[in-house]
Amino acid sequence: MSVLSDAFELYIWKHKQEGKALENIIEQISRECKMNVKFFLFFDIPDFLIKKTLPKKDLENAISLLNHAKEEYLKGKAEALKKPITEVKMTEDDLVPLDILSFVLQKRKERIDWEHNFLIDFLWECQGEINQKVKDLKVENDKIKKVIESNVSINFMNRNFIGRWEESFWL
């Protein structure tokens, strides 16, 4: 299971690194783009992001997070104006609460933690099936154990992972 678990750990590590980069960007936006203690101007952020020399992936993640923040803000604005969200637009005069950025970032962190737990549970189930197969076949040879591990892992993934992944990660 080491190759499979290493791949999942790398996936989780990569997402946690992206989360840390987003936290850093949000902190910078909070410091440099805020109008006062609780608000910022959404239209100041593109200039801010252009001035920063961010790696492409971090920039894409920041834009994605900001789009989610914009959606959350527009939902609240539509609710306050009692209008459909399709009729509400972001203007240059809108002061966006900094709490929205924190809320969206927290949702992203929760999603990363959920994915991590999902993958850990998946690995435990797979390892249990491998252990059961090795026990049932009474295998002592390490090479044969590795073959069984590979075979059971592939079969387990084919049976379980694809459906769960699509259902859970909205592919």
Buried (B, 14 or more C-beta within 10 A) or exposed (E): BEEBBEEBBEEBEEBBEBBEBBBEBBEBBBEEBBEEEEBBBBBBBEEBBEEEEBEEEBBEBBEEBBEBBBEBBBEBBBEEEEEEEEEBEEEEEBBBBBEBBBBBBEEBBEEBBEBBEBBBEBBEEBBEBBEEBBEEEEBEEEEEBEEBBBEBBEEBBEEBBEEBBEEEEEE
